[in-house]
């Protein structure tokens, strides 16, 4: 989809529990440097570090430096020819 953004890397931010499920907040760095970092909440944090994946921006609160989004799908490990 044209609204999905390829993420080149991610940084762990914080862990939190929401409604009994443990989520990890991550700050994701888009492959396109013109797009700001995107904050996502996911249970798949360890799988995302060192991987390329797609995210979609959902909102950008006026009080936040970064937009908020969600994981669409994991493409593969960084450096893998099919993922690149």
Secondary structure as UniProt FT lines:
FT   TURN            2..3
FT   STRAND          4..18
FT   TURN            19..20
FT   STRAND          21..30
FT   TURN            33..34
FT   STRAND          38..42
FT   HELIX           45..48
FT   TURN            49..50
FT   STRAND          51..59
FT   TURN            62..63
FT   STRAND          67..77
FT   TURN            78..79
FT   TURN            81..83
//
